[in-house]
Amino acid sequence: MISPFQIQHSDSTAADAEPRTKDIVLTGDRPTGALHLGHLAGSLRSRVALQHEHSQTILVADLQALTDNAGQPRHVSAHVLEVVADYLAVGIDPEQTTIALQSGLPALSELTMLYLNLVTVARLERNPTVKTEIELRGFARDIPAGFLCYPVSQAADITGFRATLVPVGDDQLPMIEQSNEIVRRINRLAGKAVLPEARPLLSTVSRLPGADGRKASKSLRNVISLGASSEEIQSFVSAMYTDPAHKRATDPGTVEGNVVFAYLDAFDPRADEVTALKTQYRRGGLGDVTLKRRLVDVLADVIAPIRERRTQFARDEAYLQQVLDEGTARAAGVTCSVLDDVREAFALTRRGQR
Ligand code: TRP
């Protein structure tokens, strides 16, 4: 089988930053459920590829997840080890990548507190990703302050490791921009470059939509988990939005905005065949049923080996916990040294008793 991590696309949108000789790579995920195919296409594949050449940390961002789950905290804690199992199942190697728990690194929270002084409320309200999320969650005027400020906490995640490269989907670009603004302010305060700016690494496939064509989101239930069963794959694909004007197989159809093609582009290893299918679909003569059947097979090939490994890891919670504990311990040192530098920039040199 062709590994899902090695797919290259000729018609891909170029990543805007090439990894350099030795980057410090940092990413995170909110543990609110199993990771999904959007994560795989958007950044997990890059992370698997980057871990051999670069120094990489992945944060299980439980504090960030709490910013919109404070009413149901167990919904966060219950999924922490599941996300660790997802990492291992897709090929993240805990010997090469440090997997750490955000709430186990108090220096990140202290950094957040200090950074909040460098950001205005108006700036936070302008963040387009946060804006969309506020609408999706129906917060209206009742936005938790922690939620509005999570990009600042994410800046602490990124800078807390002196990260230079962040592989993400394009919805996370505003977070990196916000982080770099904070970096520049800290460096100006310190009068020297104590923190590096980070570059985004965009996936070679553009952002995957949800099955209904809207933004992929666990809360909209339009995503499919990396542990999905064959039946779940089947019903996920059959519910997929195609082209409402394409009623009969003989009708010409539209490829742009067609969710089935978006997933084929991301996961079908036979890119030339997909190109031919697009031509046929546009001309007329290719039915949605045939097309969807192909996608079911493609996704089954991608998910089955991940699901199998995931089930194996899920049986050994003690091991998952150990991976996370060791990773968190390893991560603590660098976050504390960054905090020292930032405290100094704010003239907070005296620590009292610690
Ligand atoms: N905001 C990211 C998401 O929703 C998760 C995240 C938390 C993250 N901390 C990060 C991503 C640091 C990149 C870097 O997917």
Residues whose N, C-alpha, C, O or C-beta is under 5 A from the ligand:
A	BS01	LIG	L26 T27 G28 D29 R30 A61 Q64 Q154 D157
